Amino acid sequence: MYVVRSKITDLEAQIATLTKKVEDVGADNEHVEAELKAQVVSKDKDLKAKDNESLEIDLEAERVKAATAEEAKQRAEEARDISTSALNVAQNNYAKAQGIVDTLVSESEWMRNRGVALMDAAVTALIDASCAVGHRGG
């Protein structure tokens, strides 16, 4: 009976050791699981932060793009205004010059018709200029 009792005691000790090992493994598993959850949460926060940062960068890029487009539009409008103004000035100057040429041509023809024989080179040049700009008389 002693042998049986000894065997039971050994088995109980082995059961206690194995139970302790199972508990230790369970605790380790819980610890590992908690660690993994913490890592997942940390990674998730990092990803959200990176996503937010990426979205902010994209938003800023769109703002810059919109501002650049608006600036280009304003510059185009300014250039159009300047060219329109320059065209108006050129047309006014042309109209004034044409008026002067028309007056000189008319006076020159009047002088010719009245028998004025002496015409200097300037009047001749003005008549040539009026022909060059398309004066058709009248």
Secondary structure, 3 states (H helix, E strand, C coil): CHHHHHHHHHHHHHHHHHHHHHHHHHHHHHHHHHHHHHHHHHHHHHHHHHHHHHHHHHHHHHHHHHHHHHHHHHHHHHHHHHHHHHHHHHHHHHHHHHHHHHHHHHHHHHHHHCCCCCCCHHHHHHHHHHHHCCCCCC
